Amino acid sequence: MPRMEDLLPPPARVYVAGHRGLVGSAVVRRLTADGYEVLTRTRTELDLRDPAATAAFLRDARPDAVVLAAARVGGIMANSTYPVQFLEDNLRIQLSVISGAYSAGVRRLLFLGSSCIYPRLAPQPIREESLLTGPLEPTNQPYALAKIAGIVQVQSYRRQYDASYVCAMPTNLYGPGDNFDPESSHVLPALVRRFHEARRDGLEEVVLWGSGTPRREFLHVDDLAAACVTLLRRYDGSLPVNVGCGEDLTIRELARIVGEVVGYEGRITFDTTKPDGTPRKLLDVSLMTELGWRPRIALRKGIASTYASWREAEESGAAASRPLVEAQ
């Protein structure tokens, strides 16, 4: 429920786990801009899958809050190729960070899940209460189960120890710092790269996976970062909170927009022998709206800025290929 008092006013100290990823880097930018003191550690400095090392760091650092954005993530191909890592790495990270935070006396924690936790055929738009009411999408089940375990862990700490820990369930995200690797990226950055290379190489046709009919919702990661700060400051409930824009479009429509932004003028066709994934995944964002948050970045504008950011990174050599996205 919304709170009148500020649960985490600046300049509180916030440890952001996963600060080099898409979500974590955006959260760091927002927290810094809002006057918070941000703590980070790279994977070489701290492996979050190591519970003893994680607990020791949190005891020494004594942050006021933790944002758990570290995760093993990827698209359909990566989930299908590395189910063990998507399950085990995420479980280890969550167990280490959440239990370590509580043992260190951290008073606020925000766990970042994913909209893939909801049943494959959940009623649309999906409400938070739909969790665990039906079968999951098979193509990302290991990842979804790990994230569900994280939610239950947070809820258990709330129930047993009265910990002020909360969960956010973002929709499909994109933005600067996204993963554009052709084997492990999510749909939007994968489309950006495919159309960019097709335009560069003068291809007359781009063939995409699936039928193009599934509907998806997309949120710029900077809008998510603003939502995370809102949750840290104003929310203290057991329900995971959906974070999305409340609107969706088909993959075919998304491909057309990305093609236009990138400047690709060839044909776009679909290989229906490839999997579609969940038919629709639109979140009900009523609870987040009640907290006073609304997204500000329109999809086309956000895609254009993301494309420009990626091209700049490519040209400078800063864009790395990530066949299996690092967990931290």
Buried (B, 14 or more C-beta within 10 A) or exposed (E): EEEEEEBBEBEBBBBBBBBBBBBBBBBBBBBBEBEBBBBBBEBEEBBBBBBEBBBBBBBEBEBBBBBBBBBBBBBBBBBBBBBEBBBBBBBBBBBBBBBBBBEBEBBBBBBBBBBBBBBBEBEBBBBBEBBEEEEBBBBBBBBBBBBBBBBBBBBBBBEEEEBBBBBBBBBBBBBBBBBBBBBBBBBBBBBBBBBBBBBEEEBEEBEBBBBBEBBBBBBBBBBBBBBBBBBBBBBBBBBBBBBBBBBBBBBBEBBBBBBBBBEBEBEBEBEEEBBBBBEBBBBBBEBBEEBEBEBEBEBEEBBBBBBEBBBEBEEEEEBEEBBBBBBB
